[in-house]
Amino acid sequence: MSTMYKDDQDDCMTVCLKYLLIVFNFLFWVGGVAVMAVGVWTLVDKSVYLSLLASSTFAVSAYILILAGALVMVTGFLGCCAVIREQRSCLSAYFCCLLLIFLIELVAGLLAYVYYQRLSGELKQHLRQTMTENYAQPGKEAITQAVDRLQQDFKCCGSNNSFDWRDSVYVSSVESEGRAVPDSCCKTITPHCGRRDHPSNIYKTEGGCISKLEKFLADHLLIVGAVGTGVACLQICGMVFTYCLHKRIKLEPY
């Protein structure tokens, strides 16, 4: 009788683990959607700013997130199949997939952390040079568009302040038609409004566009880190549940 009771207990534990893994896989799939959404949002909605950055680390992190999100969604579906079929080989493959995705997210997280640490220095060294040397120059249309959108979106003018434009190739050229700053610095954009750089006409944000872009990227990296950490915690739980179920199935007679 004690043997039957133990068998019932084992069956009950196995069933509980199966249901826990099914619930986990649903949450895991939702997490995959969130991870992919953050990566796609970075590339689609914020890609215009990527041309202003000296390195491609920010973009690479976004691509890794999209890859990880896609793998999470596929793995979540395969995980349900593995749990329902109760095959050790399927569970082993599922465990390996979880571990692989965890490592990919770890790489993305490390890249984001490294980039966050050197973000301020990179912007200070690179952004002013990019804006003053490449704005409105032939073949630099992407940078010109990015600078215009940056100044309008964040209501700023110049990398540190509006006086930075005095050293720019564009303002010194004939093409500027006497502008002191690009028209995108103006609070209300009208043709040639950049000729007048009075505070009533243009943005005089303290810290310039560097401080605004730095805050935006830092906030975005925090979102990436929070989403990645949440999904990584789910994966650790999933690996523990998968290991326990694999062990119980292995102990059961065929």
URZI-V130751 format. One line per field, one symbol per residue. phi: phi as a letter, one per 30 degrees, with the letter a starting at -180 (. if undefined). psi: psi as a letter, one per 40 degrees, with the letter a starting at -180 (. if undefined). burial: # if it has 16 or more other C-alpha atoms within 10 Angstrom, else .. A space follows every 50 residues. Layout:
phi->???
psi->???
burial->???
//
This chain:
phi->.ddddddddddddddddddddddeddddddddddddddddeddddcdddd ddcdcceddddddddddddddddddedddddddddhcddddddddddddd dddddddddddddddddceddddddcddddddccdhceicdddeddddde dddchbbidcaddeddcdddddcdddhiddbddddddbdbeidddccded cbdbddjidddddddddddddddedddddddddddddddddddddddddd dddd
psi->dddddddddddddddddddddddddddddddddddddddddddddedded eeidiedddddddddddddddddddddddddddddfhddddddddddddd dddddddddddddddddedddddddddddddddehfihefdddddddddd dddefihiddidededeidddeiddefeidiideeidhhihfeedhfide dihfhheadddddddddddddddddddddddddddddddddddddddddd dii.
burial->.........#...#..##.###.###.#########.###.##....### ###...#################.##.######..#.#.###.##.###. ##.##..##.###.##..##..#..###########.....######### ##.#########.##..####....#..#########....######... #####..#######..##..#..##.###.##.##..##.###.##.##. ....
//
